[in-house]
């Protein structure tokens, strides 16, 4: 049985570091953490923005359509 929860969805992901914008598909129950790991980001080193608002990494992807991933650096 095919329902809306089994359909693949997509959002636009922009990497702030290199300016690359790409469309990424995700499953109905995926979180931002799942998507970032699958896309090759280290989740401890990123800030994710939806418009001008930072969003938590455990956010479900259902209502996101355009995110920007900012890779942060720190040193000592």
C-alpha positions as CSV (number, residue, x, y, z in Angstrom):
1,X,0.0,0.0,0.0
2,X,1.5,3.3,-1.0
3,X,0.8,6.3,1.2
4,X,2.2,9.8,1.7
5,X,4.5,8.5,4.4
6,X,6.4,6.2,2.0
7,X,7.0,8.8,-0.7
8,X,10.4,10.3,-1.3
9,X,10.6,14.0,-0.8
10,X,13.3,16.5,-1.7
11,X,14.7,19.8,-0.4
12,X,17.3,22.2,-1.6
13,X,20.6,22.1,0.4
14,X,23.2,24.8,0.0
15,X,26.7,24.5,1.4
16,X,27.8,27.9,2.6
17,X,31.5,26.9,2.4
18,X,31.5,26.2,-1.3
19,X,28.2,27.8,-2.4
20,X,27.1,24.5,-4.0
21,X,23.4,24.1,-4.2
22,X,21.9,20.7,-4.7
23,X,18.5,18.9,-4.4
24,X,18.6,16.1,-1.8
25,X,15.9,13.4,-1.5
26,X,14.9,12.1,1.9
27,X,12.5,9.6,3.4
28,X,9.4,10.5,5.4
29,X,10.9,9.8,8.8
30,X,14.3,11.3,8.3
31,X,15.7,14.0,10.5
32,X,18.2,16.7,9.7
33,X,20.9,14.6,11.3
34,X,20.2,11.7,9.0
35,X,20.3,13.9,5.9
36,X,23.6,15.6,7.0
37,X,25.3,12.3,7.7
38,X,24.2,10.9,4.4
39,X,25.4,14.0,2.6
40,X,28.9,13.7,4.1
41,X,28.8,16.5,6.8
42,X,30.2,16.1,10.3
43,X,27.2,17.0,12.4
44,X,29.3,18.3,15.3
45,X,30.8,20.9,13.0
46,X,27.8,22.5,11.3
47,X,25.1,25.1,11.8
48,X,22.0,24.7,9.7
49,X,19.8,27.6,8.8
50,X,16.3,27.6,7.4
51,X,16.0,31.2,6.0
52,X,17.4,33.3,8.8
53,X,16.6,30.9,11.6
54,X,19.0,28.2,13.0
55,X,17.3,24.8,13.3
56,X,18.1,21.9,15.7
57,X,19.6,18.8,14.2
58,X,16.8,16.6,15.4
59,X,14.3,18.5,13.3
60,X,12.1,16.3,11.1
61,X,12.5,17.2,7.4
62,X,8.8,17.2,6.5
63,X,8.3,21.0,6.5
64,X,11.8,22.1,5.3
65,X,12.3,23.1,1.7
66,X,15.5,25.1,1.6
67,X,18.4,24.8,4.1
68,X,21.9,26.3,4.3
69,X,24.6,24.3,5.9
70,X,27.4,26.3,7.5
71,X,30.5,24.4,8.4
72,X,32.1,26.0,11.5
73,X,35.7,26.0,12.5
74,X,37.3,26.4,15.9
75,X,40.8,26.2,17.1
76,X,42.8,26.5,20.2
